[in-house]
């Protein structure tokens, strides 16, 4: 009698416990990376959900002739029938999903998809639907240590430094008009291209491009470089056999090309004055040293990335990690969205990128398994420290950077990067990394 008094269960907890007793969930399909479940919500439970939704709308509804919250339930239900039905359904789906997670011990990697929803109008009808969900498969990593890896850092040459400086010159060089001269590679041209059908010229379109960057097919660039500004040519061009759009490979087009303007970059002299213009450098030699250091740091980062990739490949091979099809399809869809692949090219894209997607899935499965087994997830304190570090580099308050990352939904990316660093530090400490 002197012990702590038990807390009474909350209404939500009571309702959830009762729901577990009468909502029926049955697993109907399972494969690595995915599961399907059939859900049946009995009529009584459906009616209760509709009553709760009706009461909610009754409290908030503003109807002519009634004070807020005083309109009869029957009138509210008639006025907001579709909205009430939708709110009740959403509640039933949320409750059913909570039960499914608890009953089936699922580890979802995304929200479930709802399929085959059936809810007949009228009282006394059950609600049935299916959950299709992608889940994290259980993988066993019996070997994580004693691998042999080679870290090779390519040497930064004088030619690479010179190319970097020339790129800087190009970025800062103004484009100046060229008159009385045919364009050359790396010139910026403005052209109009139209299709020809007999004597008719159709659909003229303006284009601006830098010659030699691959934005136009080679034959078209050759025709453009044969023109003076203001000249027009009628010609036939052929799409190369390796053209990106497979349907156009080898096809010919009868076109009219008009060259309007040619511009050429005026590159600055590579001297001390240019170095001072670029940044806080007192001489060209100081700029060269900085460029070399940047290239060396990039080479080291790429070498580290190759070591990490090689380590993952060896772990995958040693433990026979397989990429489940549903997870591969999910990654392929994300890639297609990121690259704005049109629907008609989806099949070709999926075929070409499937090996990349499979490797990505295997990598993520290995890293996630190591994180869970060894508790290597980045802590809030570590995340705060990384944000302060990044903010210091950018010369801005840490709070401002955090807010910016949260708004752009990139805070999770920073956390994931930190976690991966911890995982690879742990894994590499158990293997041998050699330098040639």
Order of alpha helices (4+ residues) and beta strands (2+ residues): alpha-beta-beta-alpha-alpha-alpha-beta-beta-beta-alpha-beta-beta-beta-alpha-beta-beta-alpha-alpha-alpha-alpha-alpha-alpha-alpha-beta
